[in-house]
Amino acid sequence: MTPGLPAAMDRPHFIGIGGAGMSGIAKILAQRGAKVVGSDAKDSATAEALRALGVTVHIGHAAGHLADDASCVVVSSAIREDNPELVRAAELGIPVVHRSDALAALMDGLRPIAVAGTHGKTTTTSMLAVSLTELGREPSYAIGGDLDAPGSNALHGAGDVFVAEADESDRSFHTYAPEVAIVLNVELDHHANYASMDEIYESFETFAGKIVPGGTLVISADHAGARELTRRLAGSVRTVTYGEADDADVRVLEIVPQGLKSRVTVLLDGRELTFTVSVPGRHYALNAVAALTAGAALGIPADGLAPALAAYTGVKRRLQLKGEAAGVQVIDSYAHHPTEMTADLEAMRAAAGDSRILVVFQPHLFSRTQQLGKEMGRSLALADASAVLDVYPAREDPIPGVTSDLIIEAARAAGADVTAVHDKAQIPVVIAGMAQPGDLVLTMGAGDVTDLGPRILDRLSQQQ
């Protein structure tokens, strides 16, 4: 199956084309034959990967980057109204399309699986993409992270399945009409857009209501927020639950850690299935079960899909090994919400044995730090020592009184060994002074803390 280009998207212009979600859509459009142009604040490996597909990528934002004959301008919620290219689009009367609408158009005519939840979306979407590819199903996919190389966050496949990460942060996942929807968990996050858990539940209810007639909602039976959502939906959509709970439809019987892997046994349709998950941690094992359940709901034989899930070996920034120097391993983690932080630290603790775990944590967003800073600090108490950076603002302006000190104070109150580091350039020196052979170092957060891994390794190498 080869869907054509969506109407009015044959000459799209992307503002912020280097972002994970935006670059994936641009890549699929280019693979379908569109003449794609875009701009981004800085050059990157992702921009180079797009150029390799024939995409024109401008660095910096300027009105002159937007061609008069562009068929539409694609934006994300992060693009401000005063962006010069967006202003120019209004002057020229060029339609502006939100990235979620562009992604929904790409799914049209296919069998979409939309993966939602406060945590685990990228991993679960990636697991489905990799395992379906392993089975020869040639899926299309759009993921919020790279599988194994810059630009590998999306693909236009020849098969009939489209797997997409569905972002709840700005309610854009209401745009999709999936055949199968996954809800991994439901928690309060994205405080700039949601004021309460009731608003979160209402948003997820709307998402579930978009499932096509005859479709399926796959949802956790373990997570309290997911169970409440299931109760609220009250049979309005066909639901299949999964997890360790006794009443789960697809029940996890056993998760056995095996170093940096896990062996998982589930009861599905009255039969036991045992398979390997090639990344560490209980939460990743449960993500794999969600993927298995969704595939089965789409009619893919579980006997084939279960072993194919072992082909997934990770995604960039999800406990990704960056290298080793002076007997110290450096691992990168995208975790930025307390639940994610705790899950990744518990996974590393289970895999590390007697090794010490040192964390470089960069808080992401002032609003999140204001609401969840104390919980972040308590999560850091799971590490042997931590260095905490200043808040990475991303799209937000500072909030008076909200700094990383909120996290540091809570961590110290929980008995954690925490050092405040305000100059990011000093982190390699700080960590090299702390680390000993056998230690594991985690760079953790959703901002540019990921850039520090190679610098830490360089500094450690100099000490050998």
N, C-alpha and C positions, 0 to 999 in steps of 0.2 A: 504494500500500500504506500503510495507516495502522494500525500496531500499537496495541493497547490499552495501558492502564497495567499494569505488572507487579503481580502480587499483593502486597498489603500496602504499596503505595507510593502510595496515593491521597491520603494526608495526611502526607507526610514532613516531618521537622524536620532541618535541616542545621546542624551545628555547624562554624563556619568557612566559611560559605556564600560568602564573598567570594574564596576561593582560585580559581585558574584551573581546576583540575579539578573542584572542588565546584560552582562556579557554573555550569559547563557542563551538568552532570547536572541541577541544579535547573532550569535554563532549559528543557531538553528535557521534563522532567516537567511543568513549567507549561504548555508548548505542547501537551502531550498531555491537559491537563485536570486535573492534580493540584492540590490546594490545598497549596501549598508555603510553608513557614515556615522561617526560619533566623536565625542570629545570626553576628556577626563582631566582631572586636576593635575595628574602626574603620570609619567610613563611607567610601564610595569611589564612583567612577564606576560600578564593576561593581554595587555595591549598588543604585544608582539605576536601572541598566539592568534589574535583576531586578524592582524595584518597578514598572517600566513594564509588566511582564508580569503584574502582579497578585500577585507574591510579597511576603510580609511579611518584612521584614528588621529584626531588632533589633540595636542597637549595644551591645556589651558582652555578657558571658556571665553569665547568672543562671538559677537553677533555675526561676523564674517565667516565663521565656520559653517553656518547654516545656509545651504544652497536654496535658491529661490524655488527650485522644482522638487524639493523634498516632499514626499507624499504624506508624511506625518512626522511628528516629534514624539519620541518615547521618553517618559520620565518616570522616576520613582518618587516616593513620598519624601525623600531626602532633598530633592531639588527645590530651592527657594524661588519664590515668585519673581525676584529681581535678577535671576540668572539672565545674562545678556542674550543667550540663545533662545530662552523661553520668551523673553520680551520681543525679540525679533520675530519669532513664530507668530505671535499675536498680531504684529504689524502686517505680516504677509498673509494672515488668514489661514495658516497651515494648521490642520487638526492636531491637537495634543492628546496622546494616548498614554494612560497609565500602564506601567509594565505588566500589571496583573491582567489587564484587558488584552494586551498583546500576547501574553502566555495563554490565556483562555482561547484566543483565536487560533493559536498553533495546535491546540488540543482538539479542535473541532474535527469531527469525523473519525476520531480514534477512540480507544477505550482507556480513559484516564484513570490513574490511581493518584489521588492527592493525599499527601502525608502532612498531617497537622499535629500540633502539640507544642507545649511550652519548651520542651527539650527533646532532642533526639531526632529531629526532622531530617537533618542532613545525613546522618548515619543511616537511618532507615531507608530513605530514598536511594542512597548509594547502594545499600545492600540489595534492594530490588533491581536496580539498574545492572549491577554486576552479575547477579545470579540469573536474571532473565537473558542477559547477553551470553552467559556461560551455557545456557540451554538452547542457544541459537534462535531466540525469539526476536532478536534485533529491535529492542525497544528504542523509542525516543525518550529522552529524559532531560530534565532541567533541575539542577542541584545547587544548593547554596554553598558549595565548596568543591575544590578540585579533588578528583579521585587519585591521580598519580602524577599529574603534570599540569602546569598552568594551561587553562583553556579546556581542561577535561571535565568541566562542570556541566556540559550539555552536549547532546548529540541528536541529529535527525536520523532516526533509524528507519529501516524498511518495514518493520513489523507494525502490528495494529495497536500495541500498548504504548501509552505515554505516561511515564512516571514523573510526578512533579512535587517539589517541596511547596507546601501551601502556608504562606506567612500570615499569621494572625495579628502581627504587631500593629498594622494599620487597617485591619479589617479587609485587606485586599483579597483574602481567600474566599470571600463571599462571591467573587466573580466566577469561580470554577463550578462545573457541573460534572463531578466525577462519577464513574461507574462504581468505584470502590474508594471510600474515604477512610483514612486511618487517623484516629486520635490517640496519641501516645500518653498524654497527661494534660491536665488543665490546672494552671496556677496563675496567680496574679503577677503580671510582669508588664512591661511597656506602660509605665505609669503616666507618661505624657498623653496616652490615648485611652486608657481605661482607669476609671476612678474607683472601681469596686469589683469584687468577684461576681456580683450579679451581672455587671456589664460584660465580663469575660464569658460567663455562661450563655448569656443572650447571643453573643457573637458566635460562639461555637454551635449553638442551636441553629442559627441562621446558616452556618456552613453545612451542618448535617442536612438541613432542609433542601440544599442544592443538589443532593445526590439524585441521580436520574431514577425514574421509576424502575423498580426491579433491582436496583443497586444495593450495595451493602456498606454499612458502617462497621469497621473493625476498631474496637476500643478496649483499652486496658481494663481488666477486672481488679487490678491491684491498687491503682492510684485513686485516692479519695475524690479528687476533683473529677476524674473520668467517671467514677461510679455515680457521682451526683449528676453529671451530665446525662448518663444513661437513664437515670431515674426521671429526669426532667423530660427527656424525649419520649418516655412512656410508650414505646412500641410504635411511634410514628414513622420509623424507618427500620428496615431489616437490620438487626444488630448481631454481630458475632463478637463475643468477648474472648480475651486471651490473658494468660498470666498464671501466677502461682496460687491464686485464690481457689478454694474448693469448688466454687460455683462457676469457674471460667469454662466457656465452651471449648476452647483449646487450652488445655491445662498443662502447665509446666510441672513435670514430675521431679526433675532434678537438673541442677546446674552445677557442674563439677569443674572448678578451676584447674587448668593444666598449663601452668606457667603463664605465657602471654596469650593463651587460648582458653576456650571453655568447651566442655562437652555438655550438650543439652538434650534432654529427653522430654518429649511432649506426648500428650494423649490427644489425638486428632481423629475425629470420626470413629472413635472406639478402638483405634490402633495406636500402638506406641511407635514413635519415630525418634531415632537418636542421630544427632548430627553435630558437626564441629563448627564453632564460631572462632574465627582466626584473629580476634582481637580480645583483650582482657576486660573483665568486669561484668558484673551481673546485669547492669543496665544495658550494655551492648548485647548481651545474650537475649534479653527481653525484646530489644529492638528487632533482633533476628526472628524471634517468634512472631512479632507483629507483621514482619515482611512475609513470612511463611503463610500466616493466616490470610493476609490480603491476596497473595497469589492464589491460594486455594479458593478464595471467594470469587476470583476471576475465572476459575475453571482450570488452572494450571495444576497438574498432578503433583501432590505434595511429595511423593516418593522421589521425584526428580528434582524438585525445587529445594528440598532440605539439604541434600549434599552439595548442590550448586552454591548455597549460601557460604560455604567454606571458601569460595573463591574471593570473597570480599576480605581484603587485608588492611583496609583502613582508608581514611580520607585525610587530606591535608588538614592539620590543626586539630585533629581528633586523636589525641595521644599519639602523635606522629614523632617517631624517633628522628631527631635532627643529626645525631652523630655522637661520637665518643672521643674524649681526649683526657689524658692523664688519669685513666681509669674511671672517669665520670661520664655518665650518659646524660644527654640533654634531650628532653622530650617537650613537644609543643602541645598545648591544650587550649581550645577555644572557649573553655568554660568561663562564664561570666555571671551566671545566676547561682545563688547558693546551692540549689539542688544539684546543678551540674558540677560545681566545684567539689561538693561532697562525694558525688558518684565517681568522679575521676580520681580523687585522692584515695578513696577506698579501693578502687581498682588497682591503683599503683601500689598501695600498701599490701594488697594480697599478692601481687606479683613480685614485690621487691624483697620479700623475706626480711633479712636483718639489715638491709641497706637503708641509709638515711634518705629522706625525701626533702629537698629544698625547693621552695617555690618563689618565683618572681611573679607577683600578681599586679596587674594593671586594671583598676576598676573601669568599667565602661558605662558612660552616661551619668550625669549628675542626678537625674531623676531616679535612676535605679539605685545609686549609692545612697541617696536620701532615704529611700523606702526600705532598702535591704542591706544597708551597710553593716548592721550588727550581725545579721545572719552570715554575711560574707566573712566577717571576722571569726565567727565561731567555726566556720568551715576550715579556715586556715589553721586552726588548732590541730587539725589532723596531720599537718606537716611537722617535720622536726624543726624547721626554721623557715622564715619567709622574709622576702624583701618586697615592700609595697610601694608602688609608684603613685604619682598623682593621677587624678581622674582623667581618662581619655574622653574628651567631650563629644566626639563624632559630630552629630548634627545639632547639638544642644548648646545654648548659652549657659554660662555658670549660674549656679543658684547660691545666693549669699549664705555662708556658713556651712556649705556642703563641700567637704574635702575628703581625702583618703584617711584623714585622722579618725573619722567615724569608724572605719574598718579596723584601724590599728588599735584604737582603744578597746574595741570589743574583742579583738584577738588576744590582746594582753590580759584582759579580764578573764578570758577562758584558759589562761595559762600558756599561751603561745609565745614563742620566741620570734619577735617581729622587728624588722628594721625599716624605718622610713627612708626612702631614697627619692629625692626630688629631681635629681639630674639623671635622666635615663642613660646618659653616656657613661655614668659611673657603675652601672650594674655589672659589666664584665669584671671589673676590678673587685667589687664587693663579693660577687659569687666565687670568684677564683680564690679569694681570701678565706671563704667559708668552706669550700668543697674539699672533700677527701676522696681518695680512691675508693670506688664502690658506691659512691653516692649517686642518686638520681636527681636531676634538676628539671623542674617543670616551669616553662614560661607559660603563664596562664592569663587569658583575657581575650576579648574580642577586638581589641585595638591593634596598634602597631608594636605591641610587646613581642609579637612573633618574629620581628626583625632581630631580636636580641640573641636568639639561639646561636647563630653562626658566630657572633661576636664573642659570646661566652666561650665557645669552643676554641676560637682563635687565642683568647687569653689563656685558657687552660693549657693549650699546646705550647705556649711560650714558657710555661712553668715546668715542662717535662725535663 
